[in-house]
Amino acid sequence: MEQIKELIDSDYFQDHYHLAVLYDLYGVSIYSMDKKVLKTQIQALHTALSYCNSIDSQNLKGLILYHLILKQKIAGNFTASLEHSDECEHNLQKAGAYRRLIHAKLNKGNIYAELHLYTLAEKLYRELELSQSQIDEKNIRPRTYESYSWCSLIQENNEIALLQAKKAKKAGSKFTDIYITLAYANYKLGNLEEARQSILEFRALFSSSPRTDFIQQFFVLLEKRIENKLLPALLIERLLNQLPDFRDVELEMILYPFLTAYYRSIEDYKNASMIQACWIQYLQFSQT
């Protein structure tokens, strides 16, 4: 970002096309979930878009809008993301950027899911699965299955979630979070041995990282429930405290109902009510 900012500040580039490209690069040069960084990146992409509006380049405009949608999504500004989606798809369609277009459609489906517009999300996922016969984009198939499986899981459509997760795995998905679906959907369906095997496979495949360690803590709790044991209070507290640092995992959508059911099963209604309140607050906040 600093190197690109130096190029912008040098005033060497004056024409709007190159300025649009530079501000676009400035907006996407690093991945960050830091709110200040995201705000700077989103502002840069809006600047890129303003320069692009003065020139005739549908391909570049579609790309900038695509990047803006992604950054707004990461920032949790889902409504703002949707506001740009139709224009983005129109420009990509006109430019003939069909591979980028199907990725844009997948992003739209994921944003629908974030806003709990599940019917719209699933409709797009099904369309994308069918579109593979027309456009050979190898990365989109596993990503579509991953998104569809998670969308089904958080609606408690566990059989569909499990089917889509298996499709993702067969299509070559290496996404850590798919194992949350494989383990939890099997657990909910009463396939306890399959749930255990999914957790063991996760541990064998993925090395330690902040994200895998976070998911691993949930799997420890899930194993305790499979074995019908009490859940460690300190681990629950630690996992709840880490949720804001891993917003993109969206573990809240299954962790809160999982813990609520657990506390009710041991007749700890005080903690059950507390977790239920956290879940309601999360659902309200996630739709803003």
N, C-alpha and C positions, 0 to 999 in steps of 0.2 A: 504493500500500500504506500509506503514512504517513497519508494522509487518512482511509482506512477505519479504521486503527488508532486514530486520534483519536476517531472516532465510537464505536468499541467501548469505549474507555477513559473516555468521557464518562459512562457509566452511564445515559444518557438512555433507551436501549432496554433494556427489561427482559423482554419476552415472548420465549419461545423461538423463535417463528417468525422474528421480525426478527433475533435473534441468530444463528440458523442462516444467514439470508441474508447478514448482514454477514461472518461468518467464511468463508462460501463465497466471497464477493467478495474477501476478503483473500487467500484461497488461490489465486485465479486472476487477480488484477488485473494482473500482469505476467508475461511469458514470460522465464524464465531457466533456464540450465543450471548455474548456480552451486550447488554442493552445499549450502551453508549456507542459501541462499534457498529451495531446494527443500525442505529439511528443515522450515523455518519454515512454508512453504505447506502441506505435507502434514499437519503438526500442526494447522494452522488448519482444514483440511478435516475432520480427525477430530473436532475440536471442533464444527464445524458439524453433522456427522453425529450426534453425541451429543445436541445440542439438537433436531435433527429427529426423533430416535427418540421423543421425548416428545410429538410432535404428529402429527396424521393428515394427512400431505401426501405422497402417493406421488410426485407430480410433482417436488416439491422434493427428496425423498430420492433419486430417480433421477438428478436433475441433479447433486447433490453427489457421489454415487457415480461418476458419469460423469467429473466433474472430478478426483476422487481417483485414478481409474484412469489418466487422462492424466498426472497429475503423477508417479505411481509409475512409469509407463512412461518418462517423460523422465529420471527419476532412475536408471533401469536396474533397478528393482525389479519385474521382470516377473512373478514368482510372486505377489507381493503384489497386483499388478494383477488377475491372474486370479481371485484369491480373492474379489474384489468383483463380478466381471462378471455372474454369474448373478443376484445380487440386484439389480444395477443394471438389467438387462434386464427382470426381473420387474416392478419398480416402473414403469419407463417403459411397459411393455406395459399395465399396469393403468391408468396415467394417460392412455393414448391418445396418448402422445408418440412417434408412429411414425417421424417424421423423425429425432429424436434417437436412437431405437432402432437404426435402420440404421447411424448413425454409430458407435454403441456396438459393434455387431457387426463393423464394419470395424476398429475398434480392437482387438477381441479377435483377429481374424484376424492383424493385424500383430504382436500379442504372441505368438501361436502361432509366427509366422515367426521372431521374435527368439529363441524358445526352441528353434528348429530342429524344431518340430512341423509340418513343411511340409504333410503330408497334410491335417491339420485346417485349416490356414490356407487352402489352395487350395479345400477344400470350402466354407468360408465365402465366399470370393471369388466362386465360381460361384453360390452362393445369392443373393448380393447383386446380381449381374448380372441374374439372373432376376427379382428383386424389383422392378426398375425399371418393369416393366409394371404394377405395383400401386401404387407410391408414386413420384410425380414429384419426386425430389430431385436437381436438376441437378448439384450438387457431388459427389455420391457416385459417379457413373459414372466420371469420369476418375480419381478417387482410388482406386477399386477396381482399375481397369486398371493404374495406377501400382504399387500394392502387389503385384498378381498378377505383373506383369512382373519386379519386383525379386526376388520369391520364386522365380520360375523361373530368373532369371539366376544367383543364388547357388547353385542346384542344378545349374548348367551345362545346363539345358534351354533352350538358346539360341534355338531356333526359336519355342518358346512365348513366351519372354521378348520376342522381337522383335515377335511378333504382338500381344501385349498392350500393348507400348509404342506401337505404331502406333495401336492402338485409343484409347489415352489421348490421344495427340496429336490424333487426329481428333475426340475428344470435347471438345477445347478445353483440354487440360492445359497449364499454363504453368509446371510444376514443373521446375526446373533439372535435377534428378537423373535425369529420364527420358532425358536425352541420354547419360548414362553407359551406360544399357541399350542405347540405339540404336547408340552407337559400339562398345561392347565386344562386344555380341552379334553385330554384323556382322563385327567383327574375328575373333571365334572361328569364325564360319561361313565365313570366307574371303572375305567381301564387302568387300574392302579399300577400294574406291572409295566404297561406301556409308558405311563407317566414317568416312572422311575428310570426306564431305559432312555427316555428323551433327555432327562437331566444328566444321566451318566454320559451320554453322547455329547451333550453340550460341553461338559467339563473336559472331555477328551479332545474335542476339536478346537476349542478357543483358549488361547493363553490369557494370562492376567492383564487386564486393562481396567480403567475406571468404569467403563460401561459393563463389561463382563462381570466385574466384581459386584456391581450394583445388582445385576440380574441374579448372580449367584446367591446373594443374600435372600432374595425372594424364594429361590429354589430350596434353600435350607428350611424356610418356613413351610413350604409346600411338602417337603419330605416328612416333616414332623406331623403334618395333618394326615398324610397318607398312612403313617405309622400310628395314628391316633394318639399322639403325644401332645403335651402342653407346649405352647409356643414361647420361646424365650422373650421376656418383656423388653430386655435391653436391645435385642436384635430388631424387634418391632419398632422401638423408638428410633433406633439408628436409621432404619430404612425409611420411616416416615420423614425424618429430618433431611434425608438425601433427595427426596422427590423433586424439590425445586431445581436441583442441579442436573436432573435428567428429564427435563420436560418432554423431550422428543421421544422418550421411550413410552410415555403415556401409561405407565404401570398403574397409575391411580385408578384407571377404569376397571381393573380386576382386583387390585390390592384392597381397595376400600370395601367392596362387597365380600371379598374373601375374609377379611378381618371381622367385618360385621357378623357374618355367619359363624365364625369361630367363637366370638365372644358370646353370642346368643347360645351356642351349643354348650358353653360352660356356665351359662346363666350369669354372666357378668354384663348386666344390662347397662350399667353406667358407661363402660368403655364402648359397648355396642352403639349406644346413642351418640357418644363423642365421635366415633368413626363415621357413623351415618351422617352427622352434621358436616364433617369434613368433606364427605363425598358430595353432598348437596351443594356445598359452597364451591367445590371444584367444578361441578357441572354448570353452575351459574356463571362462573368466571370464564370457563372455556368457551362459552358461546358469545362472549363479548368481543 
